[in-house]
C-alpha cells in the first residue's frame, strides 16, 4: 500500500479568511461570554486556502505574533469541579447496529445530519506553533461559537456525543514534539493536557479526539506516555478518549522483526507491513487498552499520484479485511472503528494530467458526458478487453497489484481534453458492502472522512433507513 496517510486542512467559513482563536487556558477566565477584543488572532489568507482546497492537502496555521505567557500550576492538571459537567456514560459494547461517526469542518452540515450520527468530531483544534509546541491550542471556532454550536447539536440529537478533534500532521514545517513531552518537556505536555481538559469541561464536550499523524518512530514512547496521562485524566472526569490511527496490515510470517529506533528504550515489533514513520508510532495494543475509541484511517490505499501503486479505490473491501484481521486481535471490538473515505480520485490513463479529487458533484459532472461506469470494478478484465488499454501506461504498469481482485467501488472511464481517464468514487452500494464487512466482524462502528455538503445524498439516506440510527 502507499506509505503515507491523509493530510487535512482547516476549512474557511467565509470567503475572506478564517480567524483561529487562541484557546483559553486554565489560568484565564473561561466564563466570559464574548472573547476579549485584545486577544491575538491567527489568519489563513485566501491564497493559501486556494492551494489547500483538496481534503487531503495539509492545512497551514500562520502565527501572527507570540502570545502572552500562560502560567499553570506545576502539574498542569486540576481535578474536576463538582457539578461542572454532566458525566458521560461509557460506550456500549459491539452489539446492535454499527455506531455512526464522522469528522467534519462544516458546522451547518453537522447540524443538518446530527440525528443520523452517534458521534461527531468537529475538526476545529490544532497545536499552536510550528517547529516547537508550547502546549497551547488554536481553534477555528470562537468561545461563543463553541457554546452555541454544542448546544444546538445537542438540541438536534440529545444522544449525540460531541468529541472534537485536535489535529497535527507532522511535516517539515510543523512538528509534534514538546506537546507530548519530547526533549524532557513534561511541563509542556502537562500544560497541554490541562488545556485539553479545560476545553472539554468548559464546553461540555463528551471527550476529545487525538489525531497526531506522521510522527517519527522515536516519538512512540512519549506519545504513549501522553496518551496514558490524558486518558487517566479524562476517565477521572467520565469523559472519552478517541484516537485516530494509521492503517496497518499484518505480515505473512509468524516471526516479526524488531526495529530499533533512536530515542526508544525498546525496539518496535514489526508484525505489520507499513514500515514508515506514521504507523510505527501507533501501537494498536497500547491504544486499544487506554483509549475508548480507536479509529483506523482506512483510506489512501491509492494516493493522489502516478507512481506506485497508481489508480485504484481508496478503501476496497479486500484491504479493509486485511486491516481488520490485524487490528481485531489487538483492539477490543467494542472500541474498534473503521474510518471510510467519502471521496475518491480521478487519474489520467495515457497522459500526465493532474490527478483530481472526486466528490459527489464531480461524479454528477462526469456522468453528464460520455462515460462508462463499472461496478464492481475488475481492472484485470478491463485491461484485457477495453480497446486501447495497452496505451494506458499509468495503470497497465501496475496490473499485478489488481490481479485476483474485484472492487465493490464504482469507477468511471471517460475522455477529457484528449486524455483517457478513470475516476474511482464512493456510492451507496459500495458503502453498504463495506458496512457489511464491519458488521460481519462485529466492530463498534465506522467514521467518515469527511462529512461535507458534497457527500452522496444516497449514503445519508442509507444511514437514515438501513442502519436505523435512532
N, C-alpha and C positions, 0 to 999 in steps of 0.2 A: 504494500500500500504506500501511498505518499507519506513521506516523513515530514509532515507539517500538520498544523491544525488551523482552524479558522481564526481570523482576526476580526475585530469588531470596531465600531465607531459610535460616538455619541451622535444621535440624530437631532437636527435642529428643530425647534418648534416655531421658528419664524423665518422669513426669507433673508433677514439681515445677518443675525448672529445668535448664538446661544450663550447665555451667561451661566458660568459654572460657579455655584455658590461655595465659598469656603464653609466647610461643615463646622457647626458649633461643637465645642469641646466641653468636657465635664467642668472645666474651670469657668465657662461662660454661662450667662443667664439664658437657659433654653426656653424659658416660659414666655418670652416676648413674642407677640403675635406677628409683628412686622419686622423684617430684617432691618438692622441699623443702617442708615444711609452711608456711614463711613466704611462699611465692610468693603474690602477689595474684591474685585471680580476677575474671572478668567474668561477670555473671549476666544471663540473659534471663528475666524473670518470666513466669509463666504467662499473665497478662493480655495481654502483648504477643504471645505465641505464638498466642493465640486470634485475634488480629487478623491475624496473618501466616500463617494456616494454608494459604492457597492457594499453589500452587507458583510463581506469578509475581508475588507481592507482595514488597516489599522486606523484607530482614531488617534487624534493628537490633542493634547491639552496645553495651551500656551500660558506660561506663567508670566503674569504681568509684573509682579514685584514680590519681594519677600514679605510674608505675613508677620504680624507681631508674634513674639514668643508666647507660647501657651504653657502655663505651669500646671502640672498634675502632681499628685502625690507619688511617692516612690514606687508603690506597687502599680499605680496607674489604673487600679480597679477598685470599685467600691461595691458593697453588697446592695442588692435591690431594695428599694424603699417599700415598706408595707403598703399594699393597696395601689402602687404606682401603675401597675398594668394588670390586665386580666390574664391569668395563667393560660397557657396554650396546652391543649390536650395532646398527648403523644399520637403519632400517626398510627392508623390501623395496620394490620398485617397485610399479607398479599392475597387475601380472599376478596371476592367480589370483583366489580369492574376495575379496569385499569384506571389509575389516577391520572388526570389530565393536567399538565402544567406547561408553561411557556415563558420564555424570556421575551421582553418587548421594550422598545423605546417609546412607543406611541400610547400615551395615556388614553386618548379617545377610543382607540381600538380595544384596549384592555377593558375600558368601561362598557363598550358595546357588547363584548363577548364574555364578560366576567361570569355570567351564570353558567357557562359551559365548562369552566375550569375549577379544579380543586386547589391549585396553587398558581400564583403568578409571581414572576420575578421582574419587577420594574428594573430596567437596566440603567441605573442612574448614578452609581458611585464609581469613582476611581481613586487611585492613590495620588496624593499631591507630590509634586516633584518628579524629576526625570531620572537622572543617574543615581540620585540619593533620595531616600524617603525620610520624612520627619515624623511619620506616624499619622499624619493628618489625611483627611479625605476631602474631595470636592464632589459636588452633586449637581446634576443638571436640573433638579427640582429645588426651588427655594423652600424656606421654612414654612411659609403659609401654604404653598402648593402641596407639600407633603401632608400636612394636617388635613387639608380639604380633600385631597385625592384619595387618601387612605379611607376617610370617612365615606366618600362617595362609592368606592369599590365595595366596602363592607355593606353599604345600604343596598347595593345591587345584588350582592351574594353574601349573606351573613356567614356562610360556611367557608368562604374563600380564605385561604392562607396567603398572606402577603409577605413575601420573603425577598426583599430587594437584593440585587447583585452588586458586589464590589469587583470590578474587573481591572486586570492589568495583563497585557500580553508583553512578555519580556522580549525586547528587541534592542538593537544598538543604541537607540535613543532613550529608552525607558526601561528601568530596572526594577526588580523586586529584591530588595536587599535588607536594609535596616528594619523594614516593616515586619519581617519575620525573625529579626534578631541577629542577622548576619553581622559579622565583624565584632561580636561581643556586645552589640547594642540591644540587649534585652530591655533596657529602659525605653527605647523607641518602640519595640514590639509591644510592651505592656501599655504604653500610651496609645498605640494603635488599637489594641483590644478595648481599652477603656472608651475610646471614641466610638468604636463599633457598638458597644453595649449602650452607650449614651443615645445613639441614634435609634437603636431598636426600642429602647424604653420610652424615649421622648415621643416617638411617632406611633407607638403601639404595633410595631411590626410583629409578625409571628416568629421571626428569626432572621438569619442573614444567609446569603448565598455567596460563597467564596469562589471566584473564577480567576485564579492566578495561573496563567498558562506560559508554556515555553521556557520554564526555568531550567538552568543548567543542573546537571546531576549533583554537583557539590552542595546544592541547597536543599536536598531531600530531607535530611535530618532536622534542619532548622525549620523547614516548612511543617514537619510533623510536630515539633515542639510547639509551634504557633497554633496548629490545629488542636492539639490536646488541651492547651490552656484556654483557647477560645471556646471549645466545646464544653469544658468544665464550667466556665462562667455562664454560658448560655443555658445549659441544663439546670444550673442552680436557680435560674430565673424562669424555668419552664419554657424556654424558647428553643427553637430548632436550628440546627446547622445543616445547610446544604452545601455540597462541594461539587463543582463541575470538573471533570477529569478527561484526559486524553484517552482515545480508544486503544485497546491492546488486544492482540490475538496470540494464542498460545503457540509454543514451538512444538514440533513433531516429536522431538526426542524427550525421553524421560529425564535425561541428565542436563540440568541447566548450568550454564557458565556463570561465573562470578565476575562482576565488573567492578574493578577498583576505581574510585573517583576521588580526586583531590578534595580534601575538606571533610570527607566522611570517615567516621570511626569504623564502619562496617561496609563491606562490598555489597553491591546490589545483585540480587539473584535474577539472572536473565532468563526467566522462564517465559518470556514473551518476545515477539519478533521485532518490535518497534524500538530499535536501538538509536534513539536520538533524544535530545535534551528534554523535551516535554514529558513523554511517558515515563522517563526514568525517575522523575521526582514524585509521581503519583502512585503510591503503594496502595493497591486495592484492599489488601487485607487490613492494613492500618486504618485507612479511611472508612472501611466498612464497619470497623469496631467503634470509631469515635464520632462519625457523622450520622445524622438521621436520614439523609438522602444523599446518594451518590449518583450523579447524573453524567453518564458517559456520552461525550460529544461524538456521536456516531455519524460523522459526515466528513466530507473532503477525501473520500476514497480516490476520486479522480479530480484533483485540484485544477484551478484555472491556469493551465499551462499546456504546452505542446510536448514537452519532454515526458519521459516515463511517469505515469502509466497511460497518458493520453486520454482521449474521450471516453466517457462512461458515466454511469449513475453515481450519485453521491453516497447512497446508503442502501445498496441492494440487500435483499433478504439473506443471500448466501454469506455476506460479510457480517450482517447482524448476528447470524447464528454462531460464527466464529468468535465474535466479541462476547456474546452471552456465555458460550462454553467456557471461556477463560474467566469471566467475571463471576459467574454464579457459584463457583467453588470458593470464592474469596469474599464476596459481599452478600450479606443476608438478602434473600429475595424481597423481603418487605421494605428494603432500603434501596433497591436497585432500579434505576430508571434508564431507558434508552432515549437519548435526545435525537430527534429526527429532523432533517432539514425540510424547509418549505420552499427551497429554491433549487435550481439546477444550473447547468452551464451549457453554452452553445459554442461549438468549435467549428472552425473551417476544416474540411477534409482534405482538400487538394491545394491549399493556399495558406499563407501565414497571416490571415486576417485576425483582428483582435478577438480573443475569447470573451464572450458576454455572459453576464448573469441572466438567469431566466426566472421570472416570476409569472404570475397569472396573466398580467396584461401582455407580456411577451408571447405567451402561448396563444392568446387570442389573436395577436397581430400575425404570427406565423401561420396560424390556421386559416387566416383570411386570404392567403395566397395559395399558390400551387405547392403542395406538400404531400408527403406520405407519412402516415403515423404507424408506428409499430408498438404493439403491446400484447403480450410480453415481447421483449427485445432479445433476439438471438443474433448477436453480432457475427458469430462464425458463419451462420447461414446467410446473413445479408452480404458479407464479403464474398461468399461463394456464388451468389446468384444475381446480385444487382449489376446492371450494365455500368461499366466504367469504374467499378470498385477497385480495380488494380491501380488506379491513379490516386486513390485516397491514402496518400503516404502518411498522413498524420494519425491514421487509425490502423492501416494494414500492418505497419511495422510492430504493432502491439497485439497482433492476432492471438498469440499464445496466452495472453492474460485472460482472454474471454472464452477460451476453449472449455467445453463442457459446462458452460454457464448460460442460463436463460434468466433474464432480469424481469421482475414484475414491473419495473419502471417503464413508463412510456417514452418514446423518442420520436422526434420529428425530423424528417430528412427532406431537405429543400435546397434551393439555389438562391443566392443573394449576391448581387454585384459580380456575377460570373463565377462565384465560388460555391462549390458544393459544401453544405453544412449539415451538422446534426446537433439537435438540442435535446438533452435529457431533462425531464422535469418531474414534478410530483403531482399526482391527481388522486382522487378518492379511491380508485381501485388499488393503486399501488400502496396508498396509506393503509387501507383496510388489510391488505396482505401482510404488511409489516406489523400491524396491531395483532394479527392472528399469531404471529411468531412470539410476540411478547406475552400474549395470553397463554400460549402453549407452555411457556416456561414459568408461568405464574410470577412474573415480575411485578414490582409495585406499580409501575406506570411508565409514561412517556413524557418527554418535554419537546417543545418545538424550538428550533432556531430558524426563524423567529416569528412571532405573531405580528403581522402587519396588515394594513388595509389592502394589500395586494396579494393575499393568500387566496387559493382556490376556494370560492364560497361553498362548493360541494363538500369540502373537507369539514368546514364548520357545521354544515348540515348533518354530516355523518356523526359528528360529536354530539349533536343535539338529539339524535334519534337512536342510532345503533348502540352507542355506548351508554345511553340512558343516564346522563350525568347526574341529574337531580331527581 
